[in-house]
Amino acid sequence: MDITQLVRICRAGVIKCVMLALLIIGGSLVLATPAAATPPAQPAIPGVPDVGRPNEVSGQQTEPTIDPYGNPVWPDRNGHKHGTVNLIFRSGWTLVVGVADGARIRTQPVTGTIVGLIPYGAYYWISCQTRGSDGYNWGYANHEGRYGWVRDDLWDVVYFTAPNAPPPRPIPWC
């Protein structure tokens, strides 16, 4: 809208002019307000559990996780349906259980973007581990179809105690 149109509307009535001015000012304020940005992920801190708050992750992963071979990996939309659990087990992944509520799953060890949180007591899979720059080992994990890296002080290997149960697979180095 240009100034001549504004003057013409204002001549038609003061109330219309005031209303239009308020709408223009209100619209300008809305446009000037910056959109809420997702804060950058803070790196894991040595000595402090790498756990997050329930609303810390939006649910939509905006960048891929980098697997142990340097390949980008996006979440599996089907989770563990259609035999994925059996495939993971047969592929040499080790079953672990979360020992902290809200363990962060990151796209890369230590400084990667947080792509999910794992609740206390949740079972998930680790394929291999690597030493992070923070001095901790980080496991490449799959939790309900979401892949990422989880610090090793936030999970324990599951041991089956039934008679003749096989021992857990040792987690290899990536």
C-alpha positions as a printed NumPy array, in Angstrom:
array([[  0.   ,   0.   ,   0.   ],
       [  1.402,   3.415,  -0.914],
       [  0.89 ,   6.769,   0.824],
       [ -1.774,   8.059,  -1.618],
       [ -4.021,   5.074,  -0.855],
       [ -3.524,   5.679,   2.869],
       [ -4.495,   9.371,   2.529],
       [ -7.611,   8.481,   0.498],
       [ -8.734,   5.966,   3.188],
       [ -8.058,   8.486,   5.954],
       [-10.265,  11.092,   4.194],
       [-13.088,   8.534,   4.227],
       [-13.119,   8.472,   8.016],
       [-10.896,   8.887,  11.049],
       [-11.913,   5.555,  12.561],
       [-10.964,   3.678,   9.39 ],
       [ -7.644,   5.51 ,   9.326],
       [ -6.842,   4.665,  12.954],
       [ -7.824,   1.034,  12.43 ],
       [ -5.662,   0.807,   9.313],
       [ -2.691,   2.373,  11.103],
       [ -3.033,  -0.129,  13.956],
       [ -3.181,  -3.034,  11.504],
       [ -0.101,  -1.788,   9.664],
       [  1.857,  -1.294,  12.903],
       [  0.74 ,  -4.672,  14.281],
       [  1.695,  -6.438,  11.046],
       [  5.089,  -4.754,  11.071],
       [  5.709,  -5.938,  14.612],
       [  4.797,  -9.509,  13.701],
       [  7.129,  -9.429,  10.705],
       [  9.941,  -7.882,  12.773],
       [  9.733, -10.538,  15.499],
       [ 12.4  , -13.164,  14.851],
       [ 11.234, -16.758,  14.618],
       [ 12.13 , -18.968,  17.556],
       [ 15.306, -20.728,  16.534],
       [ 16.468, -24.056,  17.877],
       [ 19.487, -23.344,  20.039],
       [ 22.661, -25.037,  18.854],
       [ 23.443, -28.317,  20.573],
       [ 25.86 , -27.98 ,  23.435],
       [ 28.705, -30.466,  23.451],
       [ 28.751, -33.228,  26.024],
       [ 30.583, -32.156,  29.183],
       [ 33.058, -34.556,  30.786],
       [ 31.899, -35.647,  34.238],
       [ 28.289, -34.537,  33.62 ],
       [ 25.759, -37.085,  32.272],
       [ 24.805, -36.252,  28.679],
       [ 21.059, -36.19 ,  29.356],
       [ 18.403, -33.805,  28.137],
       [ 15.013, -32.389,  29.041],
       [ 11.759, -33.805,  27.575],
       [ 11.169, -30.822,  25.232],
       [ 14.782, -30.535,  24.132],
       [ 14.242, -32.374,  20.838],
       [ 11.606, -31.313,  18.315],
       [ 11.047, -34.83 ,  16.975],
       [ 12.049, -33.935,  13.419],
       [ 15.642, -34.78 ,  12.627],
       [ 16.994, -31.995,  10.393],
       [ 20.403, -33.477,   9.62 ],
       [ 21.616, -37.044,   9.188],
       [ 23.543, -39.036,  11.745],
       [ 27.042, -39.945,  10.625],
       [ 27.572, -43.702,  10.955],
       [ 30.922, -45.301,  11.911],
       [ 31.945, -45.39 ,   8.239],
       [ 31.233, -41.7  ,   7.586],
       [ 27.92 , -42.299,   5.783],
       [ 24.834, -40.137,   6.447],
       [ 21.923, -42.055,   8.015],
       [ 18.343, -40.833,   8.45 ],
       [ 15.854, -42.364,  10.933],
       [ 13.998, -45.511,   9.915],
       [ 10.347, -44.414,   9.736],
       [  9.168, -47.976,  10.475],
       [ 11.056, -48.277,  13.768],
       [ 11.557, -51.931,  14.673],
       [  8.643, -53.284,  12.65 ],
       [  8.755, -56.047,  10.056],
       [ 11.639, -58.055,  11.488],
       [ 14.116, -55.203,  11.937],
       [ 14.94 , -56.38 ,  15.471],
       [ 15.909, -59.835,  14.22 ],
       [ 17.976, -58.3  ,  11.437],
       [ 19.793, -56.034,  13.913],
       [ 20.451, -58.953,  16.264],
       [ 21.773, -61.167,  13.474],
       [ 23.958, -58.301,  12.203],
       [ 26.033, -58.292,  15.382],
       [ 24.436, -55.472,  17.367],
       [ 24.468, -55.815,  21.176],
       [ 21.375, -55.245,  23.327],
       [ 21.795, -52.547,  25.987],
       [ 19.524, -50.826,  28.514],
       [ 19.383, -47.124,  29.349],
       [ 20.622, -46.29 ,  32.865],
       [ 19.757, -42.566,  32.785],
       [ 16.522, -40.8  ,  31.901],
       [ 16.862, -38.699,  28.762],
       [ 20.157, -40.035,  27.394],
       [ 20.935, -37.927,  24.341],
       [ 21.339, -39.514,  20.909],
       [ 23.651, -37.338,  18.813],
       [ 24.521, -37.178,  15.115],
       [ 28.211, -37.466,  16.05 ],
       [ 30.043, -38.159,  19.312],
       [ 30.517, -35.251,  21.772],
       [ 29.458, -32.258,  19.636],
       [ 26.781, -33.686,  17.321],
       [ 23.237, -32.341,  17.11 ],
       [ 20.818, -34.016,  19.508],
       [ 18.322, -36.115,  17.52 ],
       [ 16.557, -37.983,  20.314],
       [ 16.352, -38.9  ,  23.979],
       [ 16.289, -42.403,  25.423],
       [ 14.291, -42.983,  28.627],
       [ 15.569, -44.84 ,  31.668],
       [ 15.091, -48.595,  31.307],
       [ 14.614, -48.517,  27.519],
       [ 16.237, -51.311,  25.532],
       [ 18.17 , -50.465,  22.398],
       [ 21.086, -51.692,  20.294],
       [ 24.77 , -50.75 ,  20.008],
       [ 26.86 , -51.882,  17.025],
       [ 30.311, -50.526,  17.859],
       [ 32.064, -47.95 ,  19.993],
       [ 34.643, -45.223,  19.489],
       [ 36.657, -42.981,  21.795],
       [ 35.349, -39.408,  21.88 ],
       [ 37.359, -36.217,  22.323],
       [ 35.763, -35.881,  25.787],
       [ 37.509, -39.053,  27.033],
       [ 34.357, -41.232,  26.99 ],
       [ 33.523, -44.121,  24.704],
       [ 30.515, -43.488,  22.447],
       [ 28.344, -46.281,  21.071],
       [ 26.647, -46.175,  17.679],
       [ 23.042, -46.896,  18.661],
       [ 19.643, -47.737,  17.22 ],
       [ 16.668, -46.862,  19.413],
       [ 13.231, -47.384,  17.838],
       [ 14.544, -46.744,  14.335],
       [ 16.585, -43.643,  15.238],
       [ 20.336, -43.972,  14.777],
       [ 22.959, -41.965,  16.606],
       [ 25.75 , -41.867,  19.154],
       [ 25.214, -42.364,  22.905],
       [ 27.858, -41.963,  25.6  ],
       [ 28.774, -45.269,  27.277],
       [ 28.08 , -44.148,  30.85 ],
       [ 24.375, -43.964,  29.924],
       [ 23.86 , -47.646,  29.024],
       [ 24.701, -51.109,  30.278],
       [ 24.987, -54.306,  28.271],
       [ 22.058, -56.678,  28.878],
       [ 23.067, -60.037,  30.369],
       [ 20.606, -62.911,  30.095],
       [ 20.659, -65.132,  33.19 ],
       [ 18.64 , -68.112,  32.015],
       [ 20.443, -71.472,  32.091],
       [ 22.591, -71.888,  28.976],
       [ 21.892, -68.316,  27.856],
       [ 24.582, -67.045,  25.501],
       [ 26.904, -64.377,  26.827],
       [ 26.434, -60.899,  25.344],
       [ 28.529, -59.994,  22.373],
       [ 31.43 , -57.746,  23.229],
       [ 30.952, -54.334,  21.618],
       [ 33.691, -53.953,  18.994],
       [ 35.578, -50.767,  18.225],
       [ 34.411, -48.86 ,  15.164]])
